[in-house]
Amino acid sequence: MSKESFKQFAKVHPELAKAVLNNQGTWQKYYEMYEMYGEDHEVWKPYLNSNPTTTKDDGSLQELFNMIKKVDLETVRKGVAGLQKAITLVQDLHLTGNNQNPRSYEPRNRYQRFDD
């Protein structure tokens, strides 16, 4: 068993990364277990998802729905209104700046003095 095969194993089972982040184990510990027992041993049961039909996408979608439920629509509306006001202000400043006729710049001769 190689490090590359362990990396693939860890990619397929993101629960290992969560366990490392939650200080339930280290990558070194999991790699040693992988070397000793392989992928299909019972030692992985506490760490891996017992329901293989549940995919990461299902969990992510559920998390998204939960996050959307918590959104305060009035706060979002106020934020969008403020953003619209800011965009309108920038557009007005841009249009006002374009209507002005600034004096055209004429470079002076390099050796010409100011009082000439």
Sequence and secondary structure as in RCSB ss.txt:
>XXXX:A:sequence
MSKESFKQFAKVHPELAKAVLNNQGTWQKYYEMYEMYGEDHEVWKPYLNSNPTTTKDDGSLQELFNMIKKVDLET
VRKGVAGLQKAITLVQDLHLTGNNQNPRSYEPRNRYQRFDD
>XXXX:A:secstr
  HHHHHHHHHH THHHHHHHTTS  HHHHHHHHHHH SSSGGGTTTS S TT  HHHHHHHHHHHHHHT  HHH
HHHHHHHHHHHHHHHHHHHHHHHHS         TT  TT 
